Amino acid sequence: MITLFPNPTLDRSYINISWENMPRTKVKDKTFTLHVFDKDGREAMPEQMINFHYGMLQSLDVTALPKGEYKVQLNADQEVQETSLVKE
């Protein structure tokens, strides 16, 4: 599960990743691909790679995005997690 806060945000949000069905040892040093899509499904930001360590928060700078609602998607191995983000 992905949690973003603050949400809505003006400039920066933080990503907390919780893979509920996976033991901590398997999540511990994973590389995720981050995608941000606009309401029309177009990529709103360049794809980013995140090296995640269990318990880490990842900063997401959305300063350059126009106001609106976005879908944030994280991919790792065969698993995809997504949530929405509102930029004010």
TIZA-477393 format. One record per residue (C-alpha): x, y, z. Coordinates in Angstrom, 2 decimals, padded with zeros to 5 digits, always signed. Layout:
<rs>
{east: X, north: Y, up: Z}
...
</rs>
This chain:
<rs>
{east: +000.00, north: +000.00, up: +000.00}
{east: +001.26, north: +003.48, up: -000.86}
{east: +000.53, north: +006.41, up: +001.42}
{east: +001.24, north: +009.99, up: +000.32}
{east: +001.38, north: +012.91, up: +002.72}
{east: +000.59, north: +015.68, up: +002.75}
{east: -002.17, north: +015.03, up: +000.27}
{east: -003.30, north: +017.43, up: -001.15}
{east: +000.05, north: +019.21, up: -001.49}
{east: +001.45, north: +022.41, up: -002.96}
{east: +005.00, north: +021.32, up: -003.74}
{east: +006.23, north: +018.10, up: -002.10}
{east: +004.69, north: +014.90, up: -000.86}
{east: +006.29, north: +011.95, up: +000.90}
{east: +005.77, north: +008.35, up: -000.14}
{east: +005.46, north: +005.64, up: +002.49}
{east: +005.43, north: +002.11, up: +001.09}
{east: +003.86, north: -000.76, up: +003.00}
{east: +003.74, north: -004.14, up: +001.28}
{east: +001.28, north: -005.85, up: +003.62}
{east: +001.63, north: -009.41, up: +002.32}
{east: +005.40, north: -009.37, up: +002.11}
{east: +007.83, north: -009.94, up: +004.99}
{east: +010.15, north: -007.04, up: +005.85}
{east: +013.19, north: -008.96, up: +004.68}
{east: +011.81, north: -009.20, up: +001.13}
{east: +010.96, north: -005.49, up: +000.94}
{east: +014.23, north: -004.45, up: +002.50}
{east: +016.32, north: -003.41, up: -000.50}
{east: +014.01, north: -003.18, up: -003.48}
{east: +014.14, north: -000.95, up: -006.51}
{east: +010.80, north: +000.51, up: -007.54}
{east: +009.78, north: +002.33, up: -010.70}
{east: +007.68, north: +005.42, up: -009.95}
{east: +005.19, north: +006.79, up: -012.48}
{east: +002.94, north: +009.84, up: -012.15}
{east: +000.00, north: +010.07, up: -014.56}
{east: -002.44, north: +012.94, up: -015.17}
{east: -006.22, north: +012.49, up: -015.32}
{east: -005.99, north: +011.55, up: -019.02}
{east: -003.48, north: +008.76, up: -018.34}
{east: -000.49, north: +010.61, up: -019.77}
{east: +002.81, north: +010.50, up: -017.93}
{east: +003.03, north: +013.81, up: -016.02}
{east: +006.61, north: +013.37, up: -014.79}
{east: +009.62, north: +011.43, up: -016.05}
{east: +009.83, north: +007.87, up: -014.75}
{east: +011.93, north: +007.62, up: -011.57}
{east: +013.78, north: +004.73, up: -009.97}
{east: +013.58, north: +004.51, up: -006.18}
{east: +015.85, north: +002.36, up: -004.05}
{east: +013.66, north: +001.56, up: -001.08}
{east: +014.79, north: +000.43, up: +002.35}
{east: +012.15, north: -000.75, up: +004.81}
{east: +010.76, north: +002.15, up: +006.83}
{east: +012.16, north: +004.82, up: +004.50}
{east: +010.13, north: +007.78, up: +003.24}
{east: +010.72, north: +008.96, up: -000.31}
{east: +010.24, north: +012.61, up: -001.23}
{east: +008.25, north: +013.43, up: -004.39}
{east: +008.70, north: +016.96, up: -005.75}
{east: +005.58, north: +018.01, up: -007.66}
{east: +006.39, north: +021.73, up: -007.84}
{east: +006.43, north: +021.73, up: -011.65}
{east: +003.04, north: +020.02, up: -012.00}
{east: -000.08, north: +022.09, up: -012.65}
{east: -002.94, north: +021.90, up: -010.16}
{east: -005.00, north: +018.75, up: -010.49}
{east: -005.41, north: +015.11, up: -009.57}
{east: -002.74, north: +012.56, up: -010.44}
{east: -002.27, north: +008.81, up: -010.18}
{east: +000.98, north: +007.72, up: -008.53}
{east: +002.07, north: +004.20, up: -009.41}
{east: +004.92, north: +002.09, up: -008.03}
{east: +006.09, north: -001.07, up: -009.79}
{east: +008.35, north: -003.71, up: -008.27}
{east: +008.84, north: -007.16, up: -009.75}
{east: +005.32, north: -008.31, up: -010.68}
{east: +003.51, north: -006.09, up: -008.16}
{east: +001.91, north: -002.72, up: -008.86}
{east: +000.65, north: -000.32, up: -006.20}
{east: -001.12, north: +002.96, up: -006.91}
{east: -002.86, north: +005.83, up: -005.22}
{east: -004.01, north: +009.33, up: -006.09}
{east: -002.34, north: +012.66, up: -005.37}
{east: -003.93, north: +016.10, up: -005.48}
{east: -001.72, north: +019.08, up: -006.37}
{east: -003.15, north: +022.41, up: -005.22}
</rs>
